[in-house]
Amino acid sequence: MAAVELILLQRVEKLGQMGDRVKVKPGYARNFLLPQKKALRANKENLARFEAQRAQLEAQNLKRREEAERVAERVSGLAVVIIRQAGESGSLYGSVSSRDIAEATTEAGLTITRQQVILEQPIKTLGLTQVRVELHPEVSITVTVNVARSPEEAEKQARGERVGEEAEDETPELTEMFETAPQPDVP
């Protein structure tokens, strides 16, 4: 299949900046870039229309980027707590998805959509995880997601304590008890 030539209307990660002419696979253009209004087909009419509106589009982009930078400064270091059920080993009975993170950050005061949350892979264990949130194609922040079984456990994790230390504290006593017990003679 032949590549499709497009004009980018905004910065697209790993592809290009606004105004760049790029060649992409037809499916990527048809299913992602064109429906989300991130690009236009590169024909004569669209090129002329883009050049006529270029200054206006760049001004709008700059304004949105400045707003996103102000929000990023205001909420830098944001941490959210997500309560989930988990097994003794710390693995979740499900996973924390971008939708869960978006809802938690909205409750914390930063309204975002799940498409803005960039998760490399779903979160499947208890603990603290750094997640990137894209406020604008050129501005992103890091949100700390604290996944725990209870609010008390989340507070311990936030302080840097290891979860399940009570069980670890009991283990040396049990080991000591077994080591001091008389061992039977084996023939």
Sequence and secondary structure as in RCSB ss.txt:
>XXXX:A:sequence
MAAVELILLQRVEKLGQMGDRVKVKPGYARNFLLPQKKALRANKENLARFEAQRAQLEAQNLKRREEAERVAERV
SGLAVVIIRQAGESGSLYGSVSSRDIAEATTEAGLTITRQQVILEQPIKTLGLTQVRVELHPEVSITVTVNVARS
PEEAEKQARGERVGEEAEDETPELTEMFETAPQPDVP
>XXXX:A:secstr
   EEEEESS BTTTB TT EEEE HHHIIIIITTTTSEEE SHHHHHHHHHHHHHHHHHHHHHHHHHHHHHHHT
TT EEEEE  B TTSEEEEEE HHHHHHHHHHTT    GGGEE SS EEESEEEEEEEEEETTEEEEEEEEEESS
HHHHHHHHHT  TTHHHHHHHHHHHHHHHHS      
